[in-house]
Amino acid sequence: MKNQLIIVLLALTSVWSCFSQKTLWNGSSVNFSHGKLEVSANGRYLQHKDGTPFFYLADTAWELFHRLNEQEVEEYLENRRAKGFTVIQAVILAELDGLNTPNKNGDTPLTDNRIEQPNEAYFKWVDKVIKMAETKGLYIGLLPTWGDKVDKQWGVGPEIFTPINAEWYGTWLGKRYKNFKNIIWINGGDRFGGDGNYPIWDALGKALRKADKNHLITFHPQGERSSSEWFHNCDWLDFNMSQTGHCQRNYAAYEKIVQRDYNLIPVKPCLDGEPRYENHPICWQPDSLGWFDDVDVRQAMYWNLFTGALGHTYGCHDIWQMLTPEFEPTGQARGNWKTSMDLPGAFDLIYARQLMERFDWTSRIPDLSLIVSENSSPDHKIVALRGNGFAFVYFPHGENATINLEPISRKNKFALSWMNPRTGELKEGEEVMRTSACQITPPSSGRGNDWVLIIREN
């Protein structure tokens, strides 16, 4: 043990805890009796009114109100509840011709596409779906509109919003939904927040806040951008949401966006609200680049969480558009939403939630300085999150590393354990002494052999 180097060869024989690959959540995902959601005192995470921390684990279901019938909504929500999701992100004025193509009930959201003339039948359906989610302990991350209704760009449109009718719509929505228990407002919708769009998004955000004091509000931007660029100092924005997008396959986007948001003043919670989707063609070039898979899902999630995010959002390319043979695929999607609900990556999320909820929330901070060995490659970026008496270190490809244990605790001994993020299996390793150079070798290496090291004071 020269120079206080400790070679840690963690055994895989002593099981601390183990969950099967098909682990499901028991009971409701969220207990609403803890009260409404608010930002924590330190500005880093979300909690209920009684102080209970809230882990934002979302699925992307943009077309939920537009393309599913009641039976399908029930099937979808139950599947997501059982997998441990806490939030479902969905859009009222949907992306895929949501103004002119009726939903499964035969209703469009507006009369003559006028914001000031909402179709009550359509909004009663929205009400019903939100209530169905409540019975399963799920929040709805509710987008008032997709961005093409403000700024058409690559969408269907038409552009129907002005600052004046955006204020009317935000006020109307806020009053309608202010007493619902399970709403998180998501302004925006895959669009730029500045220039000519800013007055519309700002008017909508201000109106929601004025009419609804009970629910949190964020903003969903276009790819590789963040709400912080335009709205960080706005009173109506409670936490920042970014979109790392569908081209990045390394840590660069998290360093550029999430890490930056985490360090902004004033402090606000942040997260990636749209990362790489499972079963999505990488940068829309499947022939040359392939498709995102469960490995990409896990890497995006742990990179996001251990960079300081309040939670994480999952997405599947087939599910957001609720794709079935009756619909034309968007963006080269290739699967049916019903079978894609059980892709491997969707099963892996619950283990991250269980890990994050098991340890103290208030003291945790991202800390790359714990990794003292070479760690410059964005493709193999090892990331670390620590709190009082514990730390998590994520190894995306099972890389070797040297870890500095000294900032974690002043105690002299630590217990090390490995969590397999593919199965949730937790196995105890060795006890080590406090040192600035603890050499770590994960149980296996290579793509698909990612690991989470759990360090606890002993």
C-alpha positions in Angstrom: 0.0 0.0 0.0 2.7 2.5 -1.0 1.8 6.2 -1.0 -1.5 5.3 0.6 -2.7 3.6 -2.5 -5.4 1.0 -1.9 -6.2 -1.5 -4.6 -9.9 -2.1 -4.3 -11.0 -5.4 -5.9 -14.6 -5.4 -5.0 -16.0 -8.9 -4.5 -19.4 -9.9 -6.0 -20.4 -12.4 -3.4 -22.1 -10.6 -0.5 -25.4 -9.2 -1.6 -26.7 -6.1 0.2 -29.9 -5.9 -1.7 -31.2 -7.2 -5.0 -34.1 -6.4 -7.4 -35.0 -8.4 -10.4 -34.8 -7.1 -13.9 -38.6 -6.8 -13.9 -38.8 -4.8 -10.7 -42.2 -3.0 -10.5 -43.3 -0.2 -8.2 -45.8 -1.2 -5.5 -48.8 1.1 -4.9 -49.1 4.6 -6.1 -46.0 6.3 -7.4 -46.5 9.5 -5.4 -48.4 10.2 -2.2 -50.3 13.5 -2.6 -51.0 13.7 1.1 -47.5 15.2 1.5 -48.9 18.4 0.0 -48.2 20.5 -3.1 -44.8 20.7 -4.7 -42.3 23.5 -4.0 -38.6 24.3 -4.5 -36.4 23.2 -1.6 -34.8 25.8 0.7 -31.4 25.3 -0.9 -32.8 25.7 -4.4 -31.5 22.3 -5.6 -34.5 19.9 -5.7 -38.2 19.7 -5.4 -40.1 18.8 -2.3 -43.7 18.5 -1.0 -45.1 21.1 1.3 -44.3 18.9 4.4 -40.7 18.7 3.3 -40.7 15.3 1.7 -38.3 15.3 -1.2 -39.8 14.7 -4.7 -37.9 12.7 -7.3 -38.9 14.0 -10.8 -38.8 10.9 -13.0 -40.7 11.7 -16.2 -41.8 9.9 -19.3 -42.3 11.8 -22.6 -45.8 11.3 -23.8 -46.4 14.4 -25.9 -49.4 13.0 -27.9 -51.2 11.5 -24.8 -54.3 13.6 -25.1 -54.4 13.6 -28.9 -53.9 10.0 -30.0 -55.1 7.6 -27.2 -58.6 6.6 -26.2 -59.5 6.0 -22.5 -58.6 2.3 -22.5 -55.2 3.1 -24.0 -54.6 5.9 -21.5 -55.3 3.5 -18.7 -52.9 0.9 -20.1 -50.2 3.5 -20.7 -50.5 5.1 -17.2 -50.5 1.8 -15.4 -47.4 0.7 -17.2 -45.6 3.9 -16.3 -46.8 3.8 -12.7 -45.5 0.2 -12.3 -42.1 1.2 -13.6 -41.7 4.0 -11.0 -42.3 7.1 -13.1 -43.6 10.1 -11.2 -44.3 12.6 -14.0 -45.9 12.2 -17.5 -45.1 15.1 -19.9 -47.9 15.7 -22.3 -49.2 18.6 -24.5 -52.7 20.1 -24.7 -52.3 21.6 -28.2 -50.4 18.7 -29.6 -47.5 18.7 -32.1 -48.8 16.3 -34.8 -51.5 18.5 -36.3 -53.1 18.8 -32.9 -55.3 21.7 -33.9 -57.0 20.2 -37.0 -56.8 16.4 -36.5 -59.4 15.4 -33.9 -58.4 13.2 -30.9 -59.8 9.7 -30.4 -63.1 11.2 -29.1 -63.5 13.2 -32.4 -62.7 16.6 -30.7 -60.3 19.3 -31.6 -59.1 21.7 -28.9 -60.3 25.0 -30.3 -63.1 26.4 -32.4 -61.9 27.9 -35.6 -58.4 27.6 -34.2 -59.0 30.6 -32.0 -57.3 30.6 -28.6 -60.2 32.4 -27.0 -62.6 29.7 -28.1 -61.6 26.5 -26.3 -63.7 23.4 -27.1 -65.1 22.3 -23.7 -65.5 18.7 -24.8 -61.8 18.4 -25.6 -60.8 20.0 -22.3 -63.1 17.7 -20.3 -61.1 14.9 -21.9 -57.8 16.6 -20.7 -59.4 16.9 -17.2 -60.3 13.2 -17.2 -56.8 12.1 -18.2 -55.2 14.2 -15.5 -57.5 12.7 -13.0 -56.7 9.2 -14.2 -53.0 10.0 -13.6 -53.8 11.3 -10.1 -55.4 8.0 -9.1 -52.1 6.3 -10.0 -49.9 8.8 -8.1 -48.6 10.5 -11.2 -48.1 14.2 -12.0 -48.8 15.5 -15.4 -46.0 17.8 -16.8 -48.6 19.9 -18.7 -47.6 21.9 -21.8 -50.3 24.4 -22.8 -49.1 24.1 -26.4 -46.4 22.7 -28.6 -44.0 25.4 -30.0 -45.1 25.2 -33.6 -48.3 27.2 -32.6 -45.9 30.0 -31.7 -43.1 29.5 -34.1 -43.8 27.0 -36.9 -40.2 26.2 -37.9 -40.2 22.5 -38.8 -43.7 21.8 -37.4 -47.3 21.8 -38.7 -48.6 24.9 -37.0 -50.4 27.1 -37.7 -49.0 30.0 -35.7 -52.0 31.2 -33.7 -50.4 32.9 -30.6 -49.8 36.5 -29.8 -48.8 38.0 -26.5 -52.4 39.1 -25.9 -54.1 35.7 -26.5 -51.2 33.9 -24.7 -52.1 35.9 -21.6 -55.7 35.1 -22.0 -55.0 31.4 -22.5 -52.6 31.2 -19.5 -55.2 32.9 -17.3 -57.9 30.6 -18.5 -55.8 27.4 -18.0 -54.5 28.6 -14.6 -58.0 29.2 -13.3 -59.2 25.9 -14.7 -56.5 23.7 -13.2 -55.3 25.5 -10.1 -57.1 23.1 -7.8 -55.9 19.9 -9.5 -53.4 18.1 -7.3 -51.0 16.7 -9.9 -49.9 19.3 -12.4 -46.5 20.8 -13.1 -46.7 23.5 -15.8 -44.2 23.2 -18.7 -44.3 26.4 -20.8 -42.7 26.3 -24.3 -42.5 23.2 -26.5 -39.3 22.5 -28.3 -38.7 26.1 -29.4 -36.3 29.0 -29.0 -37.4 31.3 -26.2 -35.9 34.5 -27.3 -36.3 37.2 -30.0 -39.9 37.4 -31.3 -41.0 34.4 -29.3 -40.1 35.8 -26.0 -43.1 38.1 -25.5 -45.5 35.2 -26.1 -43.8 32.7 -23.8 -43.3 35.3 -21.1 -46.9 36.4 -21.3 -48.1 32.8 -21.0 -45.7 32.1 -18.0 -46.8 35.3 -16.2 -50.5 34.5 -16.7 -50.1 31.0 -15.4 -48.3 32.2 -12.4 -50.9 35.0 -11.6 -53.9 32.6 -12.0 -52.3 29.5 -10.4 -50.2 29.9 -7.3 -50.4 26.1 -6.5 -48.2 24.6 -9.2 -44.6 24.9 -10.3 -43.7 26.2 -13.8 -40.7 25.5 -16.1 -40.0 25.9 -19.8 -39.2 23.2 -22.4 -36.7 24.6 -25.0 -35.4 23.3 -28.4 -32.5 20.9 -28.7 -29.2 21.6 -26.9 -30.6 24.7 -25.2 -32.0 25.5 -21.7 -34.8 27.6 -20.3 -32.1 29.5 -18.3 -30.9 31.3 -21.5 -34.1 33.4 -21.6 -36.1 33.0 -18.4 -33.7 32.2 -15.5 -34.5 35.5 -13.8 -38.2 35.5 -14.5 -40.3 35.1 -11.3 -42.6 32.6 -13.0 -39.8 30.1 -13.7 -39.4 27.8 -10.7 -36.8 25.4 -12.2 -34.8 25.2 -15.3 -35.4 22.5 -18.0 -32.9 21.8 -20.8 -33.0 19.5 -23.8 -29.7 17.8 -24.5 -31.3 16.4 -27.7 -30.9 13.5 -30.0 -27.4 13.8 -31.4 -25.1 13.9 -28.3 -23.8 10.5 -27.2 -21.3 11.7 -24.6 -21.0 14.0 -21.6 -20.4 17.2 -23.5 -24.0 18.3 -23.4 -24.2 17.8 -19.7 -21.1 19.8 -19.1 -22.3 22.6 -21.4 -25.9 22.8 -20.3 -26.8 21.0 -17.0 -23.5 21.9 -15.3 -23.9 25.5 -16.3 -27.5 25.7 -15.1 -26.5 24.1 -11.8 -23.9 26.9 -11.2 -26.2 29.8 -12.1 -27.1 32.6 -9.6 -29.7 32.8 -8.3 -29.8 29.1 -7.6 -32.7 27.2 -9.2 -33.2 23.4 -9.6 -32.4 22.1 -13.1 -32.8 18.9 -15.1 -32.6 17.5 -18.6 -36.2 17.4 -19.9 -35.5 15.8 -23.2 -32.4 13.6 -23.6 -31.6 11.0 -26.2 -34.7 8.8 -26.7 -34.6 5.0 -26.6 -35.1 3.6 -30.1 -34.4 7.0 -31.8 -32.1 7.1 -34.8 -28.9 8.8 -33.6 -28.9 12.3 -35.0 -31.6 11.0 -37.5 -28.9 8.9 -39.3 -29.6 5.3 -38.5 -27.8 3.8 -41.4 -24.5 5.4 -40.4 -24.9 6.0 -36.7 -27.4 3.5 -35.5 -30.1 3.8 -32.8 -30.0 4.9 -29.2 -30.5 2.0 -26.8 -30.7 1.2 -23.1 -27.0 1.9 -22.6 -27.6 5.4 -23.9 -30.6 5.8 -21.6 -28.6 4.9 -18.5 -25.6 7.0 -19.4 -27.8 10.1 -20.0 -29.7 9.5 -16.8 -26.7 9.1 -14.5 -24.7 11.9 -16.2 -27.7 14.1 -15.6 -28.4 13.1 -12.0 -24.8 13.1 -10.9 -24.3 16.6 -12.5 -26.8 17.9 -9.9 -30.2 17.6 -11.7 -33.4 17.4 -9.6 -34.5 14.4 -11.5 -34.6 13.0 -15.0 -36.8 12.6 -18.1 -36.9 9.4 -20.1 -38.1 9.3 -23.7 -38.9 6.7 -26.3 -39.2 7.7 -30.0 -42.3 5.4 -30.5 -44.0 6.5 -27.3 -44.0 10.2 -27.5 -45.9 10.0 -30.8 -48.0 7.0 -29.7 -47.1 5.3 -32.9 -49.3 2.5 -34.3 -49.8 1.3 -37.9 -52.6 3.8 -38.4 -50.2 6.7 -38.1 -47.3 7.8 -40.4 -44.1 7.5 -38.4 -42.4 10.7 -37.5 -38.6 11.0 -37.5 -38.1 7.4 -38.8 -39.7 5.8 -35.8 -39.9 2.1 -36.2 -41.9 0.6 -33.2 -45.4 0.3 -31.8 -45.9 2.3 -28.6 -47.5 -0.6 -26.8 -44.6 -2.9 -27.2 -42.0 -0.2 -26.9 -43.3 0.6 -23.3 -41.3 -2.5 -22.3 -38.0 -1.7 -24.0 -35.0 -2.5 -21.7 -34.1 1.1 -20.8 -37.5 1.8 -19.3 -36.9 -1.0 -16.8 -33.6 0.5 -15.7 -35.0 3.8 -14.4 -36.5 2.5 -11.2 -33.1 1.6 -9.9 -31.9 5.1 -10.1 -35.0 6.3 -8.3 -34.5 3.8 -5.5 -30.8 4.8 -5.1 -31.5 8.5 -5.1 -34.4 8.2 -2.6 -32.3 6.1 -0.2 -29.8 8.8 0.7 -30.0 12.3 2.1 -31.1 15.0 -0.4 -30.2 18.2 1.3 -26.4 17.8 1.4 -25.7 16.3 -2.0 -23.6 18.1 -4.6 -21.9 17.1 -7.8 -18.2 16.8 -7.3 -15.9 15.8 -10.2 -12.9 16.5 -8.0 -13.4 13.1 -6.4 -12.0 11.5 -9.6 -8.3 12.3 -9.4 -7.2 10.1 -12.3 -7.4 11.0 -16.0 -11.1 11.8 -16.7 -11.1 14.1 -19.7 -12.8 11.9 -22.3 -16.5 13.0 -22.8 -17.2 9.5 -24.1 -16.0 7.9 -20.9 -16.7 10.6 -18.4 -16.9 9.4 -14.8 -19.1 11.6 -12.7 -19.7 11.8 -8.9 -22.3 13.1 -6.5 -21.6 13.3 -2.8 -23.4 14.2 0.4 -22.9 14.0 4.1 -21.1 10.7 4.7 -21.8 9.2 1.2 -21.0 9.5 -2.5 -22.1 7.9 -5.8 -19.6 7.5 -8.6 -20.8 6.5 -12.1 -18.5 4.5 -14.4 -20.1 4.6 -17.9 -18.0 1.8 -19.4 -16.5 0.2 -16.3 -13.3 2.3 -16.4 -10.6 2.1 -13.8 -10.2 5.2 -11.7 -8.5 6.7 -8.7 -11.0 8.3 -6.2 -10.3 10.9 -3.5 -12.3 9.8 -0.4 -11.3 12.6 1.9 -14.0 15.2 1.0 -16.8 12.7 1.7 -16.4 12.4 5.5 -13.8 12.9 8.2 -14.3 9.4 9.4 -11.5 7.0 8.7 -13.3 4.0 7.2 -15.7 3.6 4.3 -17.8 0.8 3.0 -17.9 0.4 -0.7 -20.7 -1.3 -2.7 -21.5 -1.7 -6.4 -24.9 -1.1 -7.9 -25.6 -2.8 -11.2 -27.7 -0.2 -13.0 -29.0 -2.9 -15.4 -30.6 -5.0 -12.7 -30.6 -3.0 -9.5 -28.4 -5.6 -7.8 -26.4 -4.1 -4.9 -23.4 -6.0 -3.7 -21.0 -5.2 -0.9 -17.3 -4.8 -1.5 -14.4 -4.1 0.8 -14.0 -1.7 3.7 -11.3 0.9 2.9 -9.4 3.5 4.9 -9.9 7.2 4.1 -7.3 8.2 1.5 -6.8 10.7 -1.3 -5.9 8.0 -3.8 -8.2 5.0 -3.7 -7.8 2.9 -6.8 -11.1 1.4 -8.1 -11.6 -1.4 -10.5 -15.3 -2.0 -11.5 -16.6 -5.6 -11.8 -16.6 -5.5 -15.6 -15.7 -3.1 -18.4 -16.7 -2.2 -21.9 -19.8 -0.7 -23.5 -22.9 -1.8 -21.6 -20.9 -2.5 -18.5 -21.7 0.7 -16.6 -21.6 0.7 -12.8 -22.4 2.9 -9.8 -20.0 2.8 -6.9 -21.7 3.6 -3.6 -19.4 4.9 -0.9 -20.6 5.2 2.7 -18.8 6.2 5.9 -18.4 3.2 8.2 
